[in-house]
């Protein structure tokens, strides 16, 4: 638990130190699905990204938070079998044109487009309720993620974002696991689409 708190503190510290005057902040809530995992089976995942991306430079940072209720099935109440991730990422965006494009995005007609790649490290929290005696197992593991996507703006203060991202835990802290789920090799993909609100 102490290592999890240190990781979260380090992520927040990095994000707070990169808020430069020429950076463009944004909030991007999105709705997606988790897939490519025997348990996920395309169930819903709710995500939000808070980031800063310079208008004239390709590199920024963002905080990616996801909550996937009933990830492991619906054996218990809503959210009893869930996955939550908190990731601090570096984002590298393409298509910037210095000060000529709105938010540094490349113009395609009336739409500003900026594809990107991003990845980083954080915490993966898994909760599983087993059928036997309603036994609940909760783990906080160190995880990594890597994604590609695109952001597009059709108005000055509104945009859309599509993202495909891979998650995997790299250190398992499981204790007393009586299920057939291998948390040490736990991984899945998330596809999402949502809005981008610059500030």
Secondary structure, 3 states (H helix, E strand, C coil): CHHHHHHHHHHHHHHHHCCCCCEEEEEEEEEEEEECCCCCCCEEEEEEEEEEEECCCCEEEEEEEEEECCCCCCCCCCCCCEEEEEEEEEEEECCCCHHHCHHHCEEECCEEEEEEEEEEEEEEEEEEECCHHHCEEEEEEEEEEEEEEEEEEEECCEEEEEEEEEEEEEECCCCCCCCCCCHHHCEEEEEEEEEEEEC
